[in-house]
Amino acid sequence: MIKLQILTKELFLFSIGCCLLLGCKDKTAKQPESSAKTEIEVKQPETKHSELKIIPISHATTVLEWKDITIYIDPVGGAEAFAEQRPPDLILITDVHGDHLSIETLEALDTKKAKILVPQAVADMIPDNFTPQLDVLQNGDTKERYDIMIEAIPMYNLREEALKFHEKGRGNGYVLQIEDERLYFSGDTEDIPEMRALKNIDKAFICMNLPYTMTPESAASAVLEFKPKEVYPYHYRGRPDVSDVAQFKELVQSQDTTIQVIQLDWYPEEAY
């Protein structure tokens, strides 16, 4: 009788153990299904802006990435300068000088899907095989490509001794409207009235190199007038000197702390 009770108890415990084991296995089997369901149902919140990536290449040469669109600004340096970059959808060229226009670079790059936006003086220098890809913009013209509105802004010299470098009407600076963010690339210019009159600029790329463009003081004066949210000094290597971008930053932020001055490495192979 005692043995029967012990045997019955052991069978009872064994039955409970089996149930627990099967229950655990059942939970384990169902858990991935639950996890998979959660991954499908839970969505990341949609953001108003797509992140814009700014990639400095050298001097005036810049790459922008927005969504699946890649923009080259003044591509020079040969294909090797863009070896790590996606092929361009848009190419913007500001002027005829060799630090902005490089036919050799255009011919070396994969540009078959790219629209190329240029002033007339640049179009006149580009080989005929690129003609179907060209959009020629004069100062004040606009063009929409890939949901990006591009406006050509004048760029020219003001100082008497520098007028020979950049005459009014030849080259373009550019304002790019990307969703509701506005970017300004100055090209080679001084602190001209058209720059000072700009409105609602989020990111401004401002040149400062002598004897060709403007001093840090002139650049700071213009920036303080049109008040972009962010300023990126670029194109600051002159001949023979390099402009003092630290001085530029101090001049701007000592008078307006709401303007953020951001220094990217435009000369990766140089000490400055």
C-alpha positions in Angstrom: 0.0 0.0 0.0 2.8 2.4 0.9 4.6 1.4 -2.3 1.5 2.1 -4.3 1.2 5.6 -2.8 4.8 6.4 -3.5 4.4 5.1 -7.1 1.3 7.2 -7.5 3.0 10.3 -6.2 6.0 9.8 -8.5 3.7 9.4 -11.5 1.9 12.6 -10.4 5.1 14.5 -10.2 6.3 13.1 -13.5 3.1 14.2 -15.2 3.5 17.8 -13.8 7.1 17.9 -15.0 6.1 16.9 -18.5 3.4 19.5 -18.6 5.8 22.2 -17.5 8.4 21.0 -20.0 5.9 21.0 -22.8 4.6 24.5 -21.7 8.1 25.9 -21.8 8.7 24.4 -25.3 5.4 25.8 -26.5 6.4 29.3 -25.3 9.7 29.0 -26.9 8.1 28.0 -30.2 5.7 30.9 -30.1 8.1 33.6 -29.1 9.7 34.2 -32.5 6.2 34.5 -34.0 5.4 37.2 -31.5 8.7 39.0 -32.1 8.2 38.9 -35.8 4.7 40.4 -35.4 6.1 43.2 -33.3 8.7 44.1 -35.9 6.1 44.3 -38.6 3.6 46.3 -36.6 6.0 48.8 -34.9 7.1 51.6 -37.3 9.7 54.2 -36.8 8.1 57.7 -36.6 8.3 59.6 -39.8 10.6 62.7 -39.7 10.0 65.9 -41.6 13.5 66.1 -42.9 15.7 63.6 -44.6 19.3 63.8 -43.3 21.6 65.8 -45.6 25.2 64.6 -45.7 27.9 67.1 -46.4 31.2 65.6 -47.7 34.1 68.1 -48.1 36.5 66.9 -50.9 39.0 69.8 -51.4 38.9 73.6 -51.6 35.7 74.3 -53.4 34.8 70.7 -54.2 31.9 69.3 -52.2 29.6 66.3 -52.3 26.1 66.4 -50.9 23.9 63.3 -50.3 20.2 63.6 -49.8 18.0 60.5 -49.8 19.2 58.7 -52.9 20.4 61.9 -54.7 24.1 62.8 -54.9 25.2 66.3 -55.8 28.8 67.3 -56.8 29.7 70.9 -56.5 32.7 72.0 -58.6 34.2 68.5 -59.1 37.9 68.6 -59.7 40.7 66.3 -58.7 40.2 63.4 -61.1 38.1 60.2 -60.5 40.4 59.3 -57.6 39.0 62.2 -55.6 35.6 60.6 -55.8 36.6 57.0 -55.5 34.5 56.5 -52.3 31.5 58.6 -53.5 28.3 57.6 -55.2 28.0 58.6 -58.9 26.4 62.1 -59.2 22.8 62.8 -60.1 23.5 66.5 -60.2 26.7 68.5 -60.9 26.9 72.2 -60.2 29.8 74.2 -61.6 30.3 77.8 -60.6 33.0 79.2 -62.8 35.6 78.6 -65.6 38.8 78.5 -63.4 40.6 75.3 -62.9 39.7 74.9 -59.2 36.0 74.8 -60.2 35.9 73.4 -63.7 37.9 70.3 -64.7 37.0 68.8 -68.0 39.4 65.9 -67.3 37.5 65.1 -64.1 34.1 65.3 -65.8 35.3 62.9 -68.5 36.8 60.5 -65.9 33.7 60.3 -63.7 30.6 58.2 -64.2 28.2 61.1 -65.2 25.9 59.2 -67.5 22.8 59.9 -65.3 23.8 63.4 -64.2 22.3 66.7 -65.1 25.1 69.4 -65.2 24.1 72.9 -64.2 26.5 75.6 -65.4 26.7 79.3 -66.4 27.1 80.0 -70.1 30.8 80.7 -69.9 31.3 77.1 -68.5 29.0 75.6 -71.1 31.1 77.2 -73.8 34.2 75.2 -72.5 32.6 71.8 -72.1 32.9 69.2 -74.9 29.8 68.7 -77.1 29.2 65.2 -75.9 28.0 66.7 -72.6 25.5 69.0 -74.3 22.4 66.9 -73.7 23.2 66.9 -70.0 23.6 70.6 -69.6 21.3 73.1 -68.0 22.6 76.6 -68.6 21.7 79.1 -65.9 22.4 82.8 -66.0 22.4 84.9 -62.8 18.9 84.9 -61.4 17.7 81.8 -63.3 16.2 78.8 -61.5 15.8 75.2 -62.4 14.2 72.2 -60.6 15.8 68.9 -60.7 15.1 65.8 -58.5 12.7 67.9 -56.4 15.5 70.3 -55.7 15.1 74.0 -56.7 18.4 75.6 -57.8 18.8 79.3 -58.1 21.9 80.9 -59.8 23.2 83.8 -57.6 25.7 86.3 -58.9 29.4 86.0 -57.9 32.0 88.7 -58.7 34.7 90.9 -57.3 34.2 94.4 -55.9 37.8 95.6 -55.2 39.3 97.5 -58.1 42.5 95.4 -58.1 40.5 92.2 -58.2 37.9 93.0 -60.9 40.0 91.0 -63.4 39.5 87.8 -61.5 35.7 87.4 -61.5 33.5 89.8 -63.6 29.9 90.2 -62.9 27.6 87.8 -64.8 30.2 85.2 -65.8 29.9 82.8 -62.9 27.2 81.5 -60.5 26.9 81.0 -56.9 23.9 78.7 -56.1 21.1 78.4 -53.6 19.7 74.9 -53.3 16.2 74.4 -51.8 16.1 70.9 -50.5 12.7 70.2 -48.9 12.5 73.3 -46.6 16.2 73.7 -46.1 18.2 76.3 -48.1 21.9 75.9 -48.8 24.1 78.7 -50.4 27.4 78.1 -52.1 29.1 81.4 -52.7 31.5 80.4 -55.5 34.3 82.9 -56.0 32.9 86.3 -54.8 33.3 89.2 -52.5 30.6 90.5 -50.1 28.3 91.6 -52.9 24.8 93.1 -52.4 23.2 89.9 -53.8 24.8 87.9 -51.0 23.9 90.3 -48.3 20.3 90.3 -49.5 19.9 86.5 -49.2 17.0 85.3 -46.9 16.3 82.2 -44.8 19.6 80.5 -45.5 20.2 77.4 -43.3 23.7 76.5 -44.5 26.1 78.9 -46.1 29.4 77.9 -47.7 31.5 81.0 -47.8 34.8 81.6 -49.6 37.6 83.8 -48.3 40.9 83.8 -50.1 43.1 86.5 -51.3 43.8 88.0 -53.8 40.9 86.3 -55.6 37.8 86.6 -53.3 37.4 88.3 -50.0 39.0 88.7 -46.6 37.7 87.1 -43.4 36.5 90.5 -42.3 34.5 91.0 -45.5 33.1 87.5 -45.3 32.1 88.0 -41.7 30.4 91.3 -42.4 28.3 89.8 -45.1 27.4 86.8 -43.0 26.3 89.0 -40.1 24.0 90.8 -42.5 22.2 87.8 -44.1 22.3 85.7 -41.0 22.4 82.1 -42.1 21.8 79.5 -39.3 25.1 77.7 -40.1 28.3 78.9 -41.9 30.9 76.6 -43.4 34.1 78.4 -44.3 35.5 76.8 -47.5 37.8 77.9 -50.4 40.1 79.6 -48.0 43.5 78.7 -49.4 44.9 81.8 -51.3 48.2 82.7 -52.9 50.4 82.7 -51.0 48.5 82.9 -47.7 45.7 80.9 -46.1 42.8 82.9 -44.7 42.4 82.9 -41.0 39.1 81.0 -40.5 39.5 81.2 -36.7 39.5 85.0 -37.0 36.4 84.7 -39.2 34.6 82.6 -36.6 35.5 85.0 -33.8 34.2 88.0 -35.8 30.9 86.3 -36.5 30.2 84.8 -33.1 31.4 87.8 -31.1 28.5 89.7 -32.7 25.9 87.0 -33.2 25.9 83.9 -31.2 22.9 82.5 -33.0 25.1 81.9 -36.1 27.0 78.6 -35.9 30.3 78.5 -37.6 31.3 74.9 -38.6 34.8 74.0 -39.8 35.1 71.0 -42.0 38.4 69.6 -43.4 38.6 71.0 -46.9 42.3 70.4 -47.1 42.9 66.9 -45.8 46.5 66.7 -47.1 47.5 70.0 -45.6 48.3 71.0 -42.0 45.6 73.6 -41.9 
